[in-house]
Amino acid sequence: MNTKAIAISVGAGIGVLLLSFLVDRINGWTAKRRVRKLVADQRSGKLKEVNLEDPKNGVIQIAERRVEVMRDGKPVDTVLWKAVSEISAYKRDLFSVDLICVGLKAQDDGREQFLELHEEMKGFKTFMAALGTLFTFRDPDWWSKVAFPAFETNLTVLWKTEDSTTARTAPLTRSGSTSG
């Protein structure tokens, strides 16, 4: 190999090294700038709430006497409010993120049923508001206990039949609900 080829190779190597150093510095600078902007936006109230709900994950439909999960416009699961015997919240570890889930355990006509609903299903926030109306949770601060620490299941029982002396048969009268 001649000295000219070696000099070109060394020069190209140094050039790539300097370029990667420059890119690393620019990425660090832009990341700090973005974080400062996010913090400023959060303090000023400009930061929008993140909405994870997506119909491709299922659609939660709230009705007067039941909750249904729809996929492709068809009901795939239904639980009657009066049949609910336990409500629990927990997280699923999806490797790089956590998914907060709420499970409804129900007894209907001697058949035990478990319905899992999660924060990425369309209608989850409305479902949680309805749930809070129909059932008195054991701990009003349950969300943070389930959410933290990250990547832990943090199973929390929100409500059990023995928490209430009345069956859940009261009609749901929240906006966005349907009768039935």
C-alpha positions as CSV (number, residue, x, y, z in Angstrom):
1,M,0.0,0.0,0.0
2,N,1.4,3.4,-0.9
3,T,1.7,6.3,1.5
4,K,-0.9,8.4,-0.5
5,A,-3.6,5.7,0.1
6,I,-2.7,5.6,3.8
7,A,-2.9,9.3,4.1
8,I,-6.3,9.4,2.4
9,S,-7.6,6.6,4.7
10,V,-6.3,8.3,7.8
11,G,-7.7,11.7,6.6
12,A,-11.1,10.1,5.9
13,G,-11.1,8.4,9.3
14,I,-10.3,11.6,11.1
15,G,-13.0,13.4,9.0
16,V,-15.6,10.7,10.0
17,L,-14.6,11.0,13.7
18,L,-14.9,14.8,13.6
19,L,-18.2,14.6,11.8
20,S,-19.6,12.1,14.4
21,F,-18.3,14.4,17.2
22,L,-20.1,17.4,15.6
23,V,-23.3,15.4,15.1
24,D,-23.2,14.3,18.8
25,R,-22.8,17.9,19.9
26,I,-25.6,19.2,17.7
27,N,-27.9,16.4,19.0
28,G,-27.1,17.2,22.6
29,W,-27.7,20.9,22.0
30,T,-31.1,20.3,20.2
31,A,-32.2,17.8,22.9
32,K,-31.5,20.4,25.6
33,R,-33.3,23.0,23.7
34,R,-36.4,20.8,23.2
35,V,-36.5,19.9,26.9
36,R,-36.3,23.6,27.9
37,K,-39.2,24.3,25.5
38,L,-41.3,21.4,26.9
39,V,-40.7,22.6,30.4
40,A,-41.6,26.2,29.5
41,D,-44.7,25.0,27.6
42,Q,-45.8,22.8,30.6
43,R,-45.4,25.8,33.0
44,S,-47.4,28.1,30.7
45,G,-50.1,25.5,30.1
46,K,-49.5,25.2,26.4
47,L,-48.6,21.6,26.6
48,K,-51.4,19.4,25.4
49,E,-52.4,16.2,27.2
50,V,-51.2,13.1,25.4
51,N,-54.0,11.0,24.1
52,L,-53.1,7.3,23.7
53,E,-56.5,6.1,22.7
54,D,-56.8,4.5,19.3
55,P,-59.7,2.6,17.8
56,K,-57.4,-0.1,16.4
57,N,-56.9,-1.3,20.0
58,G,-60.7,-1.6,20.5
59,V,-63.5,0.8,21.3
60,I,-65.0,0.9,24.8
61,Q,-68.8,1.6,24.7
62,I,-70.5,2.7,27.9
63,A,-74.2,1.9,28.2
64,E,-76.7,2.4,31.0
65,R,-76.4,-1.1,32.3
66,R,-73.2,-2.5,30.7
67,V,-69.8,-1.9,29.1
68,E,-68.9,-3.3,25.7
69,V,-65.7,-3.7,23.8
70,M,-66.1,-3.3,20.0
71,R,-63.7,-4.3,17.3
72,D,-64.4,-3.5,13.7
73,G,-67.8,-2.1,14.7
74,K,-68.9,-5.4,16.3
75,P,-69.2,-6.2,20.1
76,V,-66.7,-8.8,21.2
77,D,-67.2,-8.6,24.9
78,T,-69.9,-7.3,27.3
79,V,-70.0,-7.0,31.1
80,L,-73.2,-6.0,32.9
81,W,-72.5,-3.4,35.6
82,K,-74.6,-5.3,38.2
83,A,-72.5,-8.5,37.5
84,V,-69.1,-6.8,38.4
85,S,-67.7,-8.5,41.5
86,E,-64.2,-7.0,41.5
87,I,-62.3,-4.2,39.7
88,S,-58.5,-4.2,39.7
89,A,-55.8,-2.0,38.1
90,Y,-52.4,-3.1,37.0
91,K,-49.6,-2.6,34.5
92,R,-48.4,-4.7,31.7
93,D,-44.7,-4.4,30.9
94,L,-44.4,-3.9,27.1
95,F,-40.6,-3.8,27.1
96,S,-40.0,-0.1,26.5
97,V,-43.3,1.2,27.9
98,D,-46.0,0.3,30.4
99,L,-49.7,-0.2,29.6
100,I,-52.1,0.7,32.4
101,C,-55.0,-1.8,32.5
102,V,-58.2,-2.1,34.4
103,G,-59.8,-5.6,34.8
104,L,-63.4,-6.2,35.5
105,K,-64.2,-9.6,37.2
106,A,-67.9,-10.5,36.8
107,Q,-70.3,-13.2,37.8
108,D,-73.3,-13.6,35.5
109,D,-75.6,-16.6,35.5
110,G,-73.0,-18.7,37.2
111,R,-70.4,-17.8,34.6
112,E,-67.2,-16.1,35.7
113,Q,-65.9,-13.5,33.2
114,F,-62.8,-11.2,33.1
115,L,-62.7,-8.2,30.9
116,E,-59.4,-6.3,30.4
117,L,-59.6,-2.7,29.3
118,H,-56.5,-0.5,28.8
119,E,-55.4,3.1,28.3
120,E,-54.8,2.7,24.5
121,M,-58.4,1.7,23.8
122,K,-60.7,4.4,22.4
123,G,-63.1,5.5,25.1
124,F,-60.9,4.6,28.1
125,K,-61.1,8.0,29.8
126,T,-64.9,8.0,29.5
127,F,-64.9,4.5,30.8
128,M,-62.8,5.5,33.8
129,A,-65.1,8.4,34.5
130,A,-68.2,6.1,34.4
131,L,-66.5,3.6,36.6
132,G,-65.7,6.3,39.2
133,T,-69.4,7.3,39.1
134,L,-70.8,3.7,39.6
135,F,-68.2,2.4,42.0
136,T,-66.5,3.9,45.1
137,F,-62.8,3.1,44.7
138,R,-60.9,2.0,47.8
139,D,-58.1,4.5,47.1
140,P,-58.8,7.6,45.1
141,D,-55.0,7.9,44.4
142,W,-54.8,4.5,42.8
143,W,-53.5,5.8,39.4
144,S,-50.1,6.9,40.8
145,K,-49.8,3.7,42.8
146,V,-50.3,1.6,39.6
147,A,-48.2,3.9,37.4
148,F,-45.1,4.1,39.7
149,P,-42.6,2.5,39.9
150,A,-42.3,1.8,36.2
151,F,-42.1,-1.7,34.8
152,E,-43.7,-3.3,37.9
153,T,-47.2,-4.9,37.7
154,N,-48.4,-2.9,40.8
155,L,-51.7,-4.9,41.0
156,T,-54.2,-2.8,43.0
157,V,-57.8,-3.9,43.9
158,L,-60.0,-0.8,43.3
159,W,-63.3,-2.3,44.3
160,K,-64.8,-5.6,45.5
161,T,-68.4,-6.6,46.0
162,E,-68.0,-6.6,49.8
163,D,-67.0,-2.9,49.5
164,S,-70.7,-2.0,48.9
165,T,-74.0,-3.2,50.3
166,T,-75.9,-2.3,47.1
167,A,-75.7,-3.9,43.8
168,R,-74.6,-1.8,40.9
169,T,-77.9,-1.4,39.1
170,A,-78.3,2.3,39.1
171,P,-78.6,3.7,35.5
172,L,-75.6,5.5,34.1
173,T,-76.5,9.1,33.4
174,R,-73.2,10.5,32.2
175,S,-72.9,12.4,28.9
176,G,-71.7,10.2,26.0
177,S,-73.5,7.1,27.4
178,T,-76.1,5.2,25.5
179,S,-79.0,3.4,27.0
180,G,-79.3,-0.3,27.1
